[in-house]
Amino acid sequence: MTTPPFLVGCDNSGHEAGLGLLLNWIEEQPGVTWQNRWLVSGADADHANGSWREIQLQWLSDRGHASVSRQDAFFRAVNVALAADLFRPPLTWLVTSSLRRGALPRAMEKYRDTVGFTRLRQRCGEDPGVSTASATRVAYRTAQILAAKGGGISDITPGDVLELLEVEAELRGTSVGATHLFYRVLHDLGVFGDQAPATLRELRSAGQRTPEELIDRYGVACRPILDLFVDYLRERQPALDYNSLEALSYYLAKLFWSDLERHHPGIDSLHLPTEVADAWKQRLRTVDKTVRTPDGRRITAQAPRINYRECLTPVRAFYLDLAHWAVEEPSR
């Protein structure tokens, strides 16, 4: 696997040694893509309270790079790799990974979306009600979404914001502040478009969403698949109550397709190889749970998903319905 062109041309700015070590580490992991290698390394799953660092620290130590300067350079390079879209960790990892709050936005501004972050900083600076700490939190949350979803600031959706805030609430057990400000700043920049609610409170208290809005919450990257999900929800809508329709959108767009896109970036077909389908089913069997240790710390651990079959059934029904459409309405 060759070094990503983005990183080859990257201004080292003191990061050269760290980037080299990071690329060496990930190249040693088995896999076809950078995302695959990140996932099999174990760092993606072992995210609780920043404990993912232990994996890389052991690797650095085994190869004679135990100095503090080398370790610091390695972990600073992670921000550059995220800005380069080398791999995409889940939001659960990003919320608990203990990345330096200023480093990730700086890397995203320099290497991913200079114009977007410049506008973001200017908007926060123009508002006397936005403190320096709040502006930093807004930039960091924005960078977290880009690291998990890809794209630039203009690609962020209201659903992305809600998803991040829900993950924060679940893993932290409380709000970490400036949530309404975060939404308002992005809304004021025109990121969400003219139809989005003006405030986070309005968004959370909005009435029943349309099939398009239900699917858009989950940031499906493949447009044909997104359109198909919307069409499918419209087809099922007359026979379902709203709660069932909302749950169906969650199963299909979030648990099924968004998971596939995270593990197989660029995937654009429902014709899944057996190994891809089997791996998805295996991931579906577990769910991250936040638990409290005897010493009072909150950690995230994997637990069996109790409603595994309940999550699998809608996806199977979706495929069966598509097969039925193919027979009854070939032109569709």
Disulfide bonds with the S-S distance in Angstrom:
none
